[in-house]
């Protein structure tokens, strides 16, 4: 009887402490974006890595992208998500179409989003002022590109009212440049960007430069803009370095209401297993001590700050 009682006790301890049920009854979601882009792959990699090394069920969820992710985090429907830092900047301030402040925090800054305007050679567009009166692709409808595009254009003395804005995916934009239905387009992402590679492979492309004084004004006004050089020969016909801009890094964000312990453990696990993310997508290299604490204007979650202080990379 004594042996039987001990056996029952041991089984109970196993069920209560070490079996699959010991996932803290915690199910965490990571919002990404539609399939086909870096957000979808990187978000999936992050969810998988944390799921594999923590006693939680962590799953990636395909969404429409940054704006949906922010709204669903703020309402408690998601726990973590990927977002463009420029859009998050305005969301936490309740500016633009947001109307009210969104309850989100940053967890870590990830890969830069290096974007620029390009145009076919001979389209008559050699500077951003030449966009006036033209048909210009400004990104996918509803993607929120206007949050970083409007400041860029304004710094160059141009507004959306000065040209005809067209909306399309990056792949669709390449077709519009090829058939002449658009005179210029705003494209970008991680370098090299597949759409720019494709566009420059099929025709001679002009890389429209940013005005230096305009760039400096943007760097001084918004923390999510900073310099980013595209090395010469990255794209066909690009014979010199291009002085570009990061127009809003990819970053990992969370709902502000998520507990400090949860965000701390998520951050710690992801950072310590970052090489596993790199194996799934090169953007994982951005999970490094210098980059992840970069301030882009969205307050960091206390749980993330706690871990970054613990490993000595947080600067107050």
N, C-alpha and C positions, 0 to 999 in steps of 0.2 A: 504493500500500500504506500509505504514511504517513497519507494522508487517511482511508482506511478504518479504520485503527487508532484515529485520533482520533474518528471517528464512533462506533465501538463504545464507546470510553471515555466519550463524552458521554452516550450512551444509558444506559450503566450508572450514571453519576452521577445522571441524571434519575430512574431507577427507584429508586435507593437513597436519594435525598434529597428529591425533590420530588413524586413521584407520590402517588396515594391510599394506597399502602403506608406512606407517611410519616405514619402516625397513631400512631407510637410503639408499635404493637402493643398499644395501651391501650384496653380496653373498660370503661367505667365505668357502673354502674347507680345509679339514683336511685329509692328506694322511696317510694311516695306513699300512696294509700288507695283505697277503692272509688270508682268513678265517681259523680258527683253532688255531691261536696263540694269545698271550696276546696283541700284537700291534693292532690287528683287534678289539678286545673287548674294550681295554682302549681308543683307538682313537675314536671309536664310542661313548663311554661314554662322553668323553671330548666334542665332537661336539654337542651331545644332550644337555648337561648341559648348555653350552654357548648359544645354540640356544633357549633354554627355558627361558633364563633370560636376553637376550639382543635383541634389535630391529634389528636383522640381521637374514638372512637365513644361517645357518651353517650346512654343510653336511659332513659326513665322506665318504671317497672314498677308496675302497680296491685297493691296489697296489701290486707290487712285493716286497715291503719292502724298507729298508733304502736307498739303492743306487738309486733306481728309485725316491724315495721321494726327495732326495737331488738334483738330476738333474732337476726335475720338479719344485722345489722351486726356484732354481737358474735361471731357464728360465721364471719364472712368471706363470707357469701353476697351481701351488698350492699356498695356502697362509700359511698354517701350516702343520706340519707333525710330526710323531714319527720317531725316528731314534736311532741307536746304537751310543753312544757317541764316541766310538773308531773310527768308520768309519767317523763320522763327523769331528773328529780331523784332519785326513789326508785330507779330502775334502776341508776344509777351507784353507789348506796350499798348495793345488794343488799337493800333493805328491802321489806316487804310480801310479795307473792307471788313476788317475783323470786328470793329465796333466796340468790343470789350476785351480786356486782358485775358489771355489764355493761360491756364494754370499748368504750365510745363516747365521743366528744368532740363539743363544739359547734363549729359553723363560723360561724353568724351567727343572731342573734335576728330573727325576722320579725314578722308581724302579731299583734296582741293577740287573745285569745279572751275576749271580754266576755260573761259568762254570768250568769244569774239565774233565780230561781224565779218563775213566773207562775201565776196561777189565774183561773178565770172569776169575775167579780163575783158575789157571792152564794154562793160555795162555802164560805164560812166560814174562809178562810185569809188572814189579814192580816199574819202574822209567821211566821218559821220554826218557832216553837214550836207553831203551829197545824197543822203537818204530822202531829203525833202522831195515830195512829189512822186516817190517811187513806191513799188509794191514790195513789202519787206516781211519776211517770215520772222515772227517773234516768239516761236515756241508752240507747244501743244495748247489747245484751248483748256482753260481751267487749271493749268499747271502752276500758276502763280509766278511766272517769270517776270511779270510787271513789277514785282516788289524790288527786284534788283535792276531791271532794265530801265525803268523810269528814272531812277537817280543817275544812271550812266548817261542816258540821253539828255537829261536836263543839264548835266555838267558840261555837255557839248553844245548846249543851246538848241536842242531838238526835243520835240514832244511827239506823242502818239498822233496828235492831230495834224502833224506836218507830213505824214505819209499814210499809205494804206496798209494797216497791219493785217497780216495773214497768219493763220494758225494751222500748224501741222506737226506731225511727229518728225523726229530727226531723219528717218528713212524717207518719209514723204517730202521733206524739205529738199533733200538731194535731188529728187525727181523734178521739183519745181525750179530749181536752179538750172538743171540740165535742159528743160524744155522752154526756158525763158519766161515762165509765168511768174517768176519772182526775180527782182533785180539784186537782192541781197538777202542774207539770212543770219540770224544769231544762233550759233551752234557752240557746243562745248561739253565738257565733262572731264573725266580723267584723260591725261595725255599719254599716248595719242587717242584722239576721239575717232571712233569708227566712221561716223558720218562725214567728218572733214576729210579723212583718208579717202573715202569713197568719192566725195565731190571732187577732190583734187586729182584723183586718178582718171576721171572721165573727161575733165576739161581743165584749162588753165584758170587758176583761181587767184584772186587778189586778196591778201590778208589786210583788212582795213585797220590802220593803226589808231590807237587811242592817243588823244592829246595829252602830253605830259602834265600840263598844269591842271587839266580836268582830273586826271588820275590822282594827283596829289590832293586835290580838293576832296575826292571821294575817300581816300585813305584817312584823311583828317576828320571826316564827318561820320563815317560808318566803320565800326570795328570788323565787319565781315568782309570788307574789301581789302585785299593786299596784293602786292606785286607777285607775278608768276611768269617766268620766262619759258617760252616754248623754244627748245633748242633748234638750231638750223638743221634742215634736212629731215625734220620730223614728218613733214608732208611734202609730196612732190611739188617742186617749184618754189619751195620755201628755202631760199639760199642763205638767209641770215636769221639770227636769233630774233624771235618776236617778243617784244615787251608787252606781255599780256597782263591779265588780272585774274585772281581768284574772285569769283563773283558770289561766293557763298558756299563754304565747304559743306560736304555731307557731314552730318553729325548725328550721334545717337542721343535721343532725348527720352524723357520719361514723364509720367504724370507727377505733379508736385506732391500729390497726396500719398504716393507710394512710400512705404516705411524706409527709414534710414538703413536698417539692417538688410533689407532686400536689395536695395540699390548698391550698398557696400559690397555684398557678396556677389552680385551680378558683375559689378565692375572689376572686382578682384579676380574672379574666375576668367572673365574675358581677357583681361590684361595678361594674366599668367599663361593663358593658352593661346595668345595672339598668333603664334606661328601656325596654328591649325586653321585660322581664318585666312592667312596668306596662301595656304595650299589650295583654298577654294576660290580666292580672288586676290589679285595683286593689290587691291585697295587696302587689304589688311595690313600692309606695311606702314600705313598711317597710324596704326596703333603703336606709337613709340613715345618715349618719355617727353620729348620736346613738343610733339604735335598735339597730343590728346588734351592738354590743359590750355590750349590756345583759347583766349577769350574772343568770342564772336558776338557778344552782346546779349546772350541768354544766360541768366544765372545758373550756376551749377547746383545740382542737388546735394544736400548735406552728406548723403551717403557716399557719393563719388568723391567729394572733398575729403572726407574722413580717410578714404583709402589713399588718395594722392598725397595727403600729408604723411601718412604712415610710411610710404615708400620714398618720401623726400623730394617730390617733384612739384608740389603745390607752392605757388608764390602768392602770399596775401597781398 
